[in-house]
């Protein structure tokens, strides 16, 4: 079950983020996103879009 969720998040990130962006599994249901050269406001919008 957990691996299915990890795969889904990875697939979404691959299609919606840039090549230079990094997504890492941080534990339990937590992920870390590194979005170089993206403002806090834009990062918030990107992550909200991923949640939808």
C-alpha positions as protocol buffer text, in pm:
chain_id: "A"
residue {
  index: 1
  type: UNK
  ca { x: 0 y: 0 z: 0 }
}
residue {
  index: 2
  type: UNK
  ca { x: 267 y: 253 z: 101 }
}
residue {
  index: 3
  type: UNK
  ca { x: 477 y: 172 z: -204 }
}
residue {
  index: 4
  type: UNK
  ca { x: 173 y: 244 z: -424 }
}
residue {
  index: 5
  type: UNK
  ca { x: 141 y: 589 z: -268 }
}
residue {
  index: 6
  type: UNK
  ca { x: 513 y: 656 z: -309 }
}
residue {
  index: 7
  type: UNK
  ca { x: 492 y: 555 z: -675 }
}
residue {
  index: 8
  type: UNK
  ca { x: 191 y: 783 z: -732 }
}
residue {
  index: 9
  type: UNK
  ca { x: 365 y: 1081 z: -573 }
}
residue {
  index: 10
  type: UNK
  ca { x: 676 y: 1011 z: -778 }
}
residue {
  index: 11
  type: UNK
  ca { x: 476 y: 994 z: -1101 }
}
residue {
  index: 12
  type: UNK
  ca { x: 292 y: 1319 z: -1023 }
}
residue {
  index: 13
  type: UNK
  ca { x: 616 y: 1496 z: -938 }
}
residue {
  index: 14
  type: UNK
  ca { x: 782 y: 1368 z: -1255 }
}
residue {
  index: 15
  type: UNK
  ca { x: 505 y: 1514 z: -1471 }
}
residue {
  index: 16
  type: UNK
  ca { x: 447 y: 1841 z: -1287 }
}
residue {
  index: 17
  type: UNK
  ca { x: 788 y: 1952 z: -1164 }
}
residue {
  index: 18
  type: UNK
  ca { x: 1100 y: 2066 z: -1344 }
}
residue {
  index: 19
  type: UNK
  ca { x: 1402 y: 1846 z: -1401 }
}
residue {
  index: 20
  type: UNK
  ca { x: 1606 y: 2041 z: -1143 }
}
residue {
  index: 21
  type: UNK
  ca { x: 1341 y: 2002 z: -869 }
}
residue {
  index: 22
  type: UNK
  ca { x: 1393 y: 1730 z: -610 }
}
residue {
  index: 23
  type: UNK
  ca { x: 1132 y: 1529 z: -422 }
}
residue {
  index: 24
  type: UNK
  ca { x: 1235 y: 1309 z: -131 }
}
residue {
  index: 25
  type: UNK
  ca { x: 1038 y: 1077 z: 93 }
}
residue {
  index: 26
  type: UNK
  ca { x: 1092 y: 1208 z: 446 }
}
residue {
  index: 27
  type: UNK
  ca { x: 901 y: 950 z: 650 }
}
residue {
  index: 28
  type: UNK
  ca { x: 548 y: 837 z: 730 }
}
residue {
  index: 29
  type: UNK
  ca { x: 336 y: 1057 z: 502 }
}
residue {
  index: 30
  type: UNK
  ca { x: 588 y: 1341 z: 466 }
}
residue {
  index: 31
  type: UNK
  ca { x: 777 y: 1447 z: 156 }
}
residue {
  index: 32
  type: UNK
  ca { x: 1044 y: 1714 z: 111 }
}
residue {
  index: 33
  type: UNK
  ca { x: 1052 y: 1929 z: -201 }
}
residue {
  index: 34
  type: UNK
  ca { x: 1356 y: 2128 z: -315 }
}
residue {
  index: 35
  type: UNK
  ca { x: 1252 y: 2383 z: -577 }
}
residue {
  index: 36
  type: UNK
  ca { x: 1560 y: 2587 z: -674 }
}
residue {
  index: 37
  type: UNK
  ca { x: 1504 y: 2949 z: -778 }
}
residue {
  index: 38
  type: UNK
  ca { x: 1133 y: 2939 z: -689 }
}
residue {
  index: 39
  type: UNK
  ca { x: 984 y: 3201 z: -459 }
}
residue {
  index: 40
  type: UNK
  ca { x: 793 y: 3092 z: -150 }
}
residue {
  index: 41
  type: UNK
  ca { x: 468 y: 3211 z: -304 }
}
residue {
  index: 42
  type: UNK
  ca { x: 527 y: 3013 z: -624 }
}
residue {
  index: 43
  type: UNK
  ca { x: 639 y: 2705 z: -427 }
}
residue {
  index: 44
  type: UNK
  ca { x: 316 y: 2719 z: -228 }
}
residue {
  index: 45
  type: UNK
  ca { x: 112 y: 2734 z: -549 }
}
residue {
  index: 46
  type: UNK
  ca { x: 304 y: 2442 z: -701 }
}
residue {
  index: 47
  type: UNK
  ca { x: 254 y: 2225 z: -394 }
}
residue {
  index: 48
  type: UNK
  ca { x: -114 y: 2316 z: -367 }
}
residue {
  index: 49
  type: UNK
  ca { x: -153 y: 2209 z: -729 }
}
residue {
  index: 50
  type: UNK
  ca { x: 10 y: 1874 z: -650 }
}
residue {
  index: 51
  type: UNK
  ca { x: -234 y: 1821 z: -361 }
}
residue {
  index: 52
  type: UNK
  ca { x: -534 y: 1856 z: -592 }
}
